[in-house]
Amino acid sequence: MPIYLIAYDLNAPETENISMLAFLNTIGTAIPVLKNAAFVATELTTQEIHVQIHEHSEYKEEWVITKLDKEFTGSAKNVDALNNFLRANYFS
């Protein structure tokens, strides 16, 4: 299943991050990567995800959607959970 990295800048980040993650779980399976970013496994296209977020978000919120390929790197406190998520969604 395609996996996307979705990064977002919300108007009220402390209260809205939980709401955004809950919303992302309605369009696929999501797991937080960083404070304002999540991996999302979904059959939707990048444009379809954009439309869904746009319909859910407030006017001044911003986001970036990137489809992951097989090579990437980074550092996160929850690296084991992220790797388990990727394996569970057949990302290798």
All heavy atoms as an XYZ file, in Angstrom:
736
protein
N       0.846     -1.168      0.000
C       0.000      0.000      0.000
C       0.900      1.242      0.000
O       1.890      1.269      0.718
C      -0.892     -0.015      1.240
C      -1.783      1.214      1.348
S      -2.969      1.181      2.698
C      -3.885     -0.286      2.335
N       0.555      2.260     -0.759
C       1.369      3.486     -0.749
C       1.403      4.127      0.640
O       0.416      4.105      1.370
C       0.654      4.398     -1.743
C      -0.145      3.489     -2.602
C      -0.519      2.322     -1.730
N       2.556      4.674      0.981
C       2.726      5.365      2.264
C       3.186      6.781      1.975
O       4.061      7.014      1.143
C       3.727      4.633      3.165
C       3.187      3.243      3.500
C       3.995      5.434      4.441
C       4.120      2.395      4.315
N       2.578      7.723      2.662
C       2.880      9.133      2.491
C       3.398      9.718      3.793
O       2.980      9.298      4.881
C       1.616      9.901      2.077
C       1.048      9.431      0.768
C       0.168      8.358      0.714
C       1.418     10.029     -0.424
C      -0.344      7.905     -0.487
C       0.906      9.589     -1.641
C       0.024      8.523     -1.662
O      -0.471      8.076     -2.858
N       4.277     10.683      3.672
C       4.679     11.499      4.811
C       3.905     12.800      4.678
O       4.006     13.492      3.657
C       6.178     11.777      4.795
C       6.667     12.760      5.869
C       6.429     12.199      7.265
C       8.131     13.074      5.658
N       3.098     13.107      5.677
C       2.306     14.329      5.670
C       2.781     15.189      6.827
O       2.719     14.791      7.991
C       0.801     14.021      5.801
C       0.377     13.114      4.646
C      -0.003     15.322      5.826
C      -1.059     12.650      4.715
N       3.300     16.370      6.478
C       3.749     17.346      7.477
C       2.761     18.492      7.466
O       2.285     18.909      6.405
C       5.150     17.840      7.132
N       2.442     19.013      8.649
C       1.424     20.051      8.724
C       1.789     21.106      9.755
O       2.456     20.839     10.744
C       0.052     19.442      9.042
C       0.089     18.324     10.057
C      -0.007     18.592     11.411
C       0.239     17.003      9.655
C       0.045     17.568     12.344
C       0.285     15.971     10.581
C       0.186     16.264     11.920
O       0.235     15.253     12.833
N       1.367     22.328      9.479
C       1.540     23.473     10.367
C       0.145     23.982     10.679
O      -0.527     24.555      9.813
C       2.386     24.553      9.683
C       2.743     25.688     10.607
O       2.461     25.598     11.819
O       3.297     26.679     10.110
N      -0.308     23.740     11.899
C      -1.687     24.043     12.276
C      -1.786     25.356     13.047
O      -0.823     25.792     13.669
C      -2.246     22.894     13.122
C      -2.126     21.513     12.482
C      -2.589     20.442     13.455
C      -2.905     21.448     11.189
N      -2.965     25.960     13.015
C      -3.188     27.223     13.717
C      -3.046     27.075     15.228
O      -2.516     27.953     15.894
C      -4.576     27.782     13.398
C      -4.667     28.244     11.963
O      -3.692     28.676     11.376
N      -5.857     28.147     11.403
N      -3.560     26.011     15.772
C      -3.487     25.749     17.213
C      -2.837     24.383     17.393
O      -3.508     23.401     17.698
C      -4.881     25.780     17.828
N      -1.524     24.290     17.199
C      -0.879     22.971     17.121
C      -1.064     22.074     18.330
O      -1.217     20.872     18.177
C       0.591     23.301     16.893
C       0.768     24.716     17.243
C      -0.573     25.374     17.088
N      -1.042     22.628     19.522
C      -1.118     21.755     20.699
C      -2.463     21.050     20.804
O      -2.536     19.900     21.196
C      -0.811     22.549     21.962
C       0.644     22.973     22.014
C       1.017     23.636     23.316
O       0.309     23.468     24.318
O       2.044     24.323     23.320
N      -3.535     21.728     20.427
C      -4.854     21.106     20.520
C      -5.249     20.401     19.233
O      -6.034     19.471     19.256
C      -5.934     22.150     20.866
O      -5.915     23.174     19.857
C      -5.690     22.771     22.220
N      -4.684     20.823     18.120
C      -5.095     20.298     16.833
C      -4.308     19.083     16.363
O      -4.766     18.361     15.478
C      -5.015     21.398     15.768
C      -5.998     22.529     15.997
C      -7.449     22.071     15.901
O      -7.766     21.260     15.040
O      -8.249     22.533     16.724
N      -3.114     18.826     16.888
C      -2.331     17.680     16.426
C      -3.067     16.366     16.628
O      -3.051     15.502     15.753
C      -0.967     17.635     17.122
C       0.007     18.614     16.516
O      -0.168     19.068     15.398
N       1.044     18.944     17.249
N      -3.727     16.212     17.764
C      -4.490     14.985     18.023
C      -5.656     14.886     17.057
O      -5.933     13.829     16.489
C      -4.968     14.942     19.493
C      -3.760     14.836     20.421
C      -5.938     13.790     19.732
C      -4.072     15.025     21.882
N      -6.327     16.009     16.805
C      -7.442     16.041     15.870
C      -6.976     15.703     14.453
O      -7.642     14.963     13.733
C      -8.102     17.417     15.890
O      -9.101     17.515     14.911
N      -5.831     16.242     14.036
C      -5.316     15.955     12.697
C      -4.965     14.486     12.564
O      -5.281     13.850     11.560
C      -4.107     16.824     12.381
C      -3.494     16.534     11.026
S      -4.600     16.764      9.619
C      -4.204     18.447      9.206
N      -4.319     13.910     13.564
C      -3.976     12.491     13.502
C      -5.243     11.639     13.432
O      -5.311     10.685     12.656
C      -3.107     12.084     14.690
C      -2.535     10.683     14.610
C      -1.625     10.523     13.392
C      -1.777     10.348     15.870
N      -6.255     11.987     14.215
C      -7.524     11.259     14.158
C      -8.136     11.374     12.767
O      -8.638     10.389     12.213
C      -8.486     11.790     15.219
N      -8.078     12.570     12.178
C      -8.596     12.753     10.826
C      -7.811     11.904      9.816
O      -8.396     11.242      8.965
C      -8.554     14.221     10.402
C      -8.815     14.387      8.941
C     -10.083     14.205      8.444
C      -7.782     14.648      8.065
C     -10.332     14.295      7.080
C      -8.011     14.739      6.706
C      -9.291     14.569      6.208
N      -6.485     11.931      9.905
C      -5.670     11.155      8.969
C      -5.998      9.669      9.055
O      -5.933      8.955      8.054
C      -4.180     11.412      9.210
C      -3.701     12.830      8.866
C      -2.243     13.010      9.285
C      -3.902     13.154      7.398
N      -6.387      9.203     10.235
C      -6.787      7.800     10.380
C      -8.126      7.503      9.708
O      -8.472      6.341      9.524
C      -6.810      7.396     11.854
C      -5.471      6.867     12.301
O      -5.010      5.849     11.810
N      -4.841      7.569     13.224
N      -8.885      8.525      9.332
C     -10.133      8.291      8.593
C      -9.876      8.104      7.102
O     -10.726      7.570      6.398
C     -11.154      9.437      8.779
O     -10.680     10.622      8.134
C     -11.443      9.690     10.245
N      -8.714      8.562      6.614
C      -8.410      8.400      5.185
C      -7.405      7.279      4.941
O      -7.068      6.994      3.798
C      -7.905      9.720      4.560
C      -6.587     10.179      5.169
C      -8.964     10.801      4.658
C      -5.935     11.344      4.445
N      -6.927      6.667      5.996
C      -5.970      5.573      5.904
C      -5.552      5.166      7.303
O      -6.262      5.412      8.267
N      -4.386      4.569      7.407
C      -3.828      4.216      8.703
C      -2.654      5.151      8.957
O      -1.735      5.209      8.149
C      -3.333      2.752      8.705
O      -4.425      1.909      8.333
C      -2.823      2.356     10.076
N      -2.703      5.881     10.065
C      -1.689      6.909     10.343
C      -0.951      6.619     11.638
O      -1.509      6.045     12.574
C      -2.351      8.278     10.422
N       0.307      7.058     11.659
C       1.130      6.982     12.866
C       1.961      8.260     12.917
O       2.511      8.687     11.899
C       2.024      5.719     12.867
C       2.797      5.599     14.187
C       2.953      5.705     11.690
C       3.541      4.282     14.350
N       2.031      8.900     14.097
C       2.837     10.121     14.175
C       4.322      9.810     13.997
O       4.817      8.818     14.510
C       2.544     10.673     15.573
C       2.027      9.527     16.355
C       1.400      8.577     15.379
N       4.998     10.669     13.249
C       6.431     10.531     13.026
C       7.165     11.546     13.889
O       8.099     11.210     14.608
C       6.783     10.761     11.540
C       8.279     10.706     11.315
C       6.061      9.754     10.670
N       6.742     12.775     13.801
C       7.262     13.883     14.595
C       6.076     14.671     15.121
O       4.924     14.315     14.860
C       8.169     14.778     13.741
C       9.398     14.104     13.126
C      10.060     15.027     12.119
C      10.390     13.705     14.204
N       6.341     15.744     15.817
C       5.277     16.549     16.418
C       4.210     16.965     15.408
O       3.025     16.934     15.699
C       5.907     17.775     17.075
C       4.962     18.601     17.892
C       5.740     19.709     18.586
C       4.863     20.593     19.398
N       5.618     21.666     20.034
N       4.611     17.360     14.205
C       3.675     17.853     13.189
C       3.775     17.063     11.888
O       3.654     17.634     10.794
C       3.930     19.336     12.901
C       3.661     20.206     14.105
O       2.808     19.896     14.917
N       4.407     21.270     14.229
N       3.974     15.767     11.988
C       4.094     14.943     10.788
C       3.652     13.524     11.089
O       3.790     13.047     12.214
C       5.532     14.949     10.281
N       3.139     12.857     10.060
C       2.678     11.477     10.222
C       2.938     10.691      8.949
O       2.950     11.250      7.853
C       1.184     11.458     10.537
N       3.149      9.379      9.116
C       3.105      8.451      7.996
C       1.638      8.058      7.839
O       0.953      7.802      8.847
C       3.893      7.171      8.273
C       5.388      7.297      8.163
C       6.188      6.373      8.815
C       5.999      8.277      7.414
C       7.571      6.440      8.715
C       7.376      8.358      7.305
C       8.167      7.439      7.965
N       1.171      7.979      6.602
C      -0.195      7.533      6.344
C      -0.160      6.498      5.227
O       0.366      6.765      4.142
C      -1.115      8.705      5.932
C      -2.531      8.204      5.652
C      -1.144      9.779      7.009
N      -0.692      5.324      5.511
C      -0.843      4.274      4.501
C      -2.266      4.371      3.969
O      -3.232      4.283      4.733
C      -0.596      2.899      5.118
N      -2.398      4.614      2.672
C      -3.725      4.790      2.069
C      -3.657      4.497      0.579
O      -2.595      4.623     -0.036
C      -4.262      6.220      2.297
O      -5.553      6.342      1.702
C      -3.343      7.274      1.731
N      -4.773      4.133      0.013
C      -4.865      3.925     -1.431
C      -5.175      5.233     -2.162
O      -5.209      5.257     -3.393
C      -5.928      2.874     -1.757
C      -5.569      1.477     -1.302
C      -4.355      0.888     -2.013
O      -3.982      1.377     -3.093
O      -3.772     -0.066     -1.475
N      -5.394      6.317     -1.425
C      -5.664      7.608     -2.060
C      -4.410      8.137     -2.740
O      -3.288      7.820     -2.345
C      -6.133      8.629     -1.019
C      -7.438      8.335     -0.290
C      -7.718      9.422      0.746
C      -8.596      8.206     -1.266
N      -4.594      8.974     -3.756
C      -3.461      9.629     -4.410
C      -3.055     10.863     -3.609
O      -3.788     11.305     -2.713
C      -3.833     10.085     -5.830
O      -4.828     11.125     -5.731
C      -4.350      8.929     -6.673
N      -1.931     11.429     -3.958
C      -1.472     12.649     -3.298
C      -2.523     13.742     -3.425
O      -2.833     14.429     -2.446
C      -0.132     13.117     -3.916
O       0.776     12.034     -3.883
C       0.461     14.281     -3.162
N      -3.086     13.911     -4.606
C      -4.102     14.952     -4.818
C      -5.367     14.660     -4.023
O      -5.975     15.574     -3.459
C      -4.428     15.089     -6.312
C      -5.378     16.233     -6.616
C      -4.831     17.592     -6.200
O      -3.643     17.852     -6.276
N      -5.709     18.466     -5.755
N      -5.780     13.413     -3.962
C      -6.975     13.061     -3.181
C      -6.756     13.335     -1.696
O      -7.670     13.820     -1.006
C      -7.352     11.600     -3.412
C      -7.890     11.330     -4.811
C      -8.016      9.852     -5.128
O      -7.238      9.032     -4.588
O      -8.891      9.521     -5.948
N      -5.565     13.046     -1.196
C      -5.249     13.351      0.204
C      -5.313     14.859      0.423
O      -5.895     15.327      1.399
C      -3.857     12.812      0.588
C      -3.829     11.286      0.525
C      -3.459     13.295      1.990
C      -2.441     10.691      0.612
N      -4.727     15.608     -0.496
C      -4.748     17.073     -0.396
C      -6.186     17.593     -0.297
O      -6.497     18.425      0.561
C      -4.049     17.698     -1.603
C      -4.272     19.162     -1.734
N      -3.638     20.084     -0.914
C      -5.070     19.874     -2.554
C      -4.043     21.289     -1.254
N      -4.916     21.183     -2.240
N      -7.063     17.113     -1.154
C      -8.464     17.560     -1.146
C      -9.118     17.218      0.187
O      -9.822     18.047      0.779
C      -9.242     16.939     -2.334
C     -10.741     17.162     -2.186
C      -8.731     17.514     -3.652
N      -8.884     16.009      0.685
C      -9.467     15.603      1.969
C      -8.989     16.508      3.107
O      -9.786     16.943      3.934
C      -9.119     14.141      2.272
C      -9.760     13.146      1.352
C     -11.249     13.021      1.598
O     -11.715     13.059      2.731
N     -12.001     12.879      0.534
N      -7.686     16.780      3.152
C      -7.155     17.646      4.208
C      -7.706     19.058      4.050
O      -8.094     19.699      5.028
C      -5.611     17.652      4.204
C      -5.081     16.273      4.589
C      -5.069     18.719      5.165
C      -3.577     16.127      4.458
N      -7.752     19.549      2.822
C      -8.274     20.897      2.562
C      -9.708     21.038      3.071
O     -10.063     22.045      3.691
C      -8.198     21.209      1.068
C      -8.733     22.555      0.718
N      -8.131     23.720      1.120
C      -9.823     22.914      0.004
C      -8.824     24.743      0.681
N      -9.858     24.279     -0.001
N     -10.527     20.047      2.829
C     -11.923     20.081      3.282
C     -12.023     20.010      4.800
O     -12.980     20.489      5.382
C     -12.711     18.954      2.628
C     -12.907     19.160      1.139
C     -13.577     17.988      0.452
O     -13.825     16.938      1.097
O     -13.843     18.120     -0.759
N     -11.026     19.432      5.444
C     -11.031     19.261      6.902
C     -10.380     20.439      7.634
O     -10.668     20.686      8.798
C     -10.286     17.968      7.260
C     -10.116     17.751      8.724
N     -11.146     17.323      9.537
C      -9.037     17.895      9.532
C     -10.703     17.225     10.779
N      -9.425     17.561     10.808
N      -9.520     21.182      6.963
C      -8.668     22.156      7.646
C      -9.259     23.563      7.665
O     -10.234     23.855      6.977
C      -7.293     22.209      6.972
O      -7.424     22.771      5.687
N      -8.600     24.404      8.441
C      -8.940     25.815      8.480
C      -8.137     26.565      7.423
O      -7.126     26.067      6.924
C      -8.632     26.378      9.871
C      -9.497     25.776     10.952
C      -9.201     26.373     12.317
O      -8.625     27.469     12.387
O      -9.557     25.719     13.298
N      -8.548     27.763      7.112
C      -7.991     28.536      6.000
C      -6.485     28.701      6.035
O      -5.819     28.523      5.023
C      -8.676     29.905      5.959
C      -8.074     30.844      4.948
C      -8.222     30.604      3.584
C      -7.345     31.948      5.345
C      -7.672     31.451      2.643
C      -6.790     32.804      4.413
C      -6.962     32.548      3.065
O      -6.417     33.384      2.146
N      -5.894     29.027      7.176
C      -4.469     29.369      7.229
C      -3.561     28.191      7.551
O      -2.370     28.358      7.699
C      -4.233     30.498      8.222
C      -4.852     31.803      7.771
C      -4.519     32.926      8.711
C      -5.114     34.210      8.193
N      -4.788     35.345      9.024
N      -4.106     27.009      7.673
C      -3.265     25.845      7.947
C      -2.512     25.453      6.683
O      -2.961     25.673      5.557
C      -4.118     24.695      8.465
C      -4.726     25.008      9.813
C      -5.582     23.914     10.363
O      -6.071     23.069      9.608
O      -5.769     23.914     11.579
N      -1.337     24.869      6.885
C      -0.485     24.479      5.763
C      -0.072     23.025      5.924
O       0.029     22.527      7.044
C       0.773     25.353      5.726
C       0.473     26.827      5.590
C       1.717     27.684      5.690
O       2.662     27.306      6.420
O       1.740     28.723      5.039
N       0.197     22.350      4.790
C       0.644     20.972      4.830
C       1.401     20.633      3.565
O       1.282     21.291      2.543
C      -0.529     20.010      5.006
C      -1.578     20.139      3.942
C      -1.625     19.474      2.749
C      -2.708     21.002      3.956
N      -2.711     19.859      2.024
C      -3.398     20.818      2.750
C      -3.217     21.922      4.868
C      -4.565     21.498      2.430
C      -4.367     22.605      4.544
C      -5.033     22.391      3.355
N       2.199     19.590      3.677
C       2.963     19.055      2.549
C       2.762     17.540      2.560
O       2.829     16.905      3.618
C       4.466     19.388      2.676
C       5.266     18.705      1.584
C       4.688     20.881      2.657
N       2.529     16.981      1.384
C       2.300     15.546      1.246
C       3.379     14.978      0.321
O       3.540     15.465     -0.796
C       0.917     15.264      0.648
C      -0.173     15.935      1.493
C       0.678     13.760      0.499
C      -1.485     16.090      0.768
N       4.089     13.976      0.791
C       5.141     13.351     -0.009
C       4.939     11.840      0.003
O       4.821     11.230      1.071
C       6.536     13.666      0.575
O       6.693     15.080      0.645
C       7.627     13.059     -0.263
N       4.905     11.242     -1.178
C       4.821      9.787     -1.264
C       6.221      9.225     -1.030
O       7.189      9.669     -1.639
C       4.308      9.360     -2.638
C       4.061      7.873     -2.750
C       3.428      7.537     -4.091
C       3.151      6.057     -4.188
N       2.518      5.738     -5.480
N       6.328      8.275     -0.117
C       7.625      7.688      0.201
C       7.996      6.630     -0.821
O       7.151      5.869     -1.274
C       7.594      7.052      1.588
C       7.344      7.975      2.772
C       7.323      7.164      4.055
C       8.389      9.059      2.847
N       9.275      6.596     -1.163
C       9.756      5.470     -1.955
C      10.578      4.585     -1.028
O      10.484      4.701      0.191
C      10.519      5.928     -3.201
C      11.845      6.619     -2.885
O      12.351      6.495     -1.759
O      12.375      7.275     -3.790
N      11.382      3.739     -1.556
C      12.042      2.744     -0.726
C      13.286      3.218     -0.007
O      13.836      2.503      0.795
C      12.338      1.514     -1.564
C      11.057      0.896     -2.070
C      11.273     -0.489     -2.580
C      10.039     -1.091     -3.139
N       8.944     -1.268     -2.246
N      13.738      4.436     -0.276
C      14.925      4.919      0.421
C      14.642      6.245      1.112
O      14.221      7.196      0.479
C      16.078      5.105     -0.568
C      16.583      3.793     -1.116
C      17.827      3.986     -1.956
O      18.616      4.901     -1.665
O      17.995      3.212     -2.890
N      14.833      6.248      2.398
C      14.736      7.469      3.172
C      15.499      7.253      4.464
O      15.840      6.130      4.819
C      13.282      7.869      3.442
C      12.576      6.956      4.403
C      12.513      7.268      5.748
C      12.003      5.779      3.971
C      11.885      6.419      6.637
C      11.374      4.927      4.841
C      11.317      5.254      6.181
N      15.765      8.323      5.168
C      16.468      8.217      6.434
C      15.977      9.305      7.372
O      15.325     10.253      6.954
C      17.997      8.308      6.239
O      18.635      8.037      7.481
C      18.409      9.669      5.727
N      16.267      9.172      8.625
C      15.871     10.168      9.608
C      16.152      9.671     11.012
O      16.758      8.621     11.204
N      15.699     10.436     11.962
C      15.863     10.094     13.364
C      14.583     10.451     14.100
O      14.051     11.542     13.928
C      17.046     10.883     13.950
O      17.163     10.638     15.324
N      14.082      9.529     14.891
C      12.862      9.766     15.661
C      12.910      8.922     16.922
O      13.509      7.847     16.943
C      11.623      9.423     14.836
N      12.259      9.402     17.966
C      12.236      8.674     19.236
C      11.485      7.358     19.119
O      11.787      6.411     19.820
C      11.587      9.541     20.314
C      12.419     10.739     20.687
C      11.722     11.579     21.737
C      12.543     12.810     22.032
N      11.885     13.698     22.973
N      10.490      7.306     18.227
C       9.660      6.106     18.114
C      10.029      5.283     16.886
O       9.171      4.738     16.206
C       8.184      6.497     18.084
C       7.838      7.431     16.938
O       8.709      8.066     16.354
N       6.565      7.524     16.614
N      11.320      5.151     16.613
C      11.784      4.472     15.403
C      11.290      3.032     15.312
O      10.947      2.566     14.221
C      13.318      4.565     15.260
C      14.031      3.724     16.305
C      13.762      4.177     13.868
N      11.207      2.310     16.406
C      10.725      0.928     16.352
C       9.266      0.878     15.912
O       8.889      0.055     15.067
C      10.892      0.233     17.704
C      12.356     -0.036     18.035
O      13.174     -0.129     17.093
O      12.673     -0.143     19.234
N       8.437      1.753     16.453
C       7.025      1.800     16.063
C       6.887      2.192     14.593
O       6.050      1.642     13.872
C       6.255      2.774     16.943
N       7.713      3.121     14.142
C       7.667      3.542     12.737
C       8.064      2.392     11.813
O       7.406      2.140     10.798
C       8.573      4.744     12.503
C       8.179      6.021     13.249
C       9.230      7.099     13.030
C       6.807      6.496     12.837
N       9.128      1.678     12.170
C       9.552      0.540     11.356
C       8.497     -0.563     11.340
O       8.245     -1.175     10.306
C      10.896      0.002     11.831
C      12.046      0.882     11.407
O      12.007      1.485     10.338
N      13.069      0.972     12.231
N       7.863     -0.815     12.469
C       6.784     -1.808     12.526
C       5.620     -1.387     11.634
O       5.030     -2.213     10.936
C       6.304     -2.022     13.955
C       7.314     -2.780     14.793
O       8.158     -3.505     14.263
N       7.237     -2.604     16.099
N       5.267     -0.094     11.661
C       4.202      0.429     10.816
C       4.545      0.216      9.340
O       3.716     -0.251      8.555
C       3.985      1.917     11.099
C       2.994      2.578     10.191
C       1.638      2.512     10.452
C       3.416      3.272      9.060
C       0.728      3.123      9.608
C       2.514      3.887      8.222
C       1.163      3.808      8.489
N       5.774      0.554      8.956
C       6.183      0.396      7.569
C       6.138     -1.067      7.126
O       5.622     -1.390      6.045
C       7.596      0.974      7.367
C       7.704      2.494      7.539
C       9.169      2.916      7.516
C       6.905      3.218      6.472
N       6.646     -1.960      7.969
C       6.613     -3.386      7.635
C       5.175     -3.895      7.538
O       4.837     -4.670      6.638
C       7.396     -4.206      8.657
C       8.886     -4.226      8.404
C       9.603     -5.253      9.257
N       9.538     -4.972     10.683
C      10.341     -4.111     11.318
N      11.245     -3.458     10.650
N      10.212     -3.920     12.604
N       4.322     -3.463      8.445
C       2.926     -3.913      8.448
C       2.193     -3.457      7.189
O       1.218     -4.093      6.771
C       2.198     -3.388      9.686
N       2.658     -2.387      6.575
C       2.035     -1.873      5.349
C       2.871     -2.206      4.113
O       2.782     -1.548      3.089
C       1.801     -0.375      5.473
C       0.672     -0.099      6.435
O      -0.478     -0.269      6.090
N       0.995      0.294      7.656
N       3.698     -3.240      4.236
C       4.460     -3.816      3.124
C       5.406     -2.834      2.455
O       5.633     -2.889      1.247
C       3.497     -4.437      2.088
C       2.571     -5.428      2.727
C       1.249     -5.096      2.978
C       3.045     -6.667      3.138
C       0.403     -5.997      3.605
C       2.201     -7.575      3.762
C       0.887     -7.236      3.990
O       0.053     -8.122      4.610
N       5.980     -1.953      3.236
C       6.989     -1.017      2.740
C       8.336     -1.633      3.024
O       8.668     -1.925      4.169
C       6.860      0.323      3.473
C       7.768      1.395      2.946
C       7.386      2.162      1.860
C       8.986      1.638      3.535
C       8.210      3.156      1.376
C       9.828      2.637      3.064
C       9.432      3.399      1.980
N       9.106     -1.877      1.987
C      10.415     -2.480      2.221
C      11.456     -1.897      1.290
O      11.159     -1.290      0.318
C      10.360     -3.991      2.047
O       9.934     -4.317      0.762
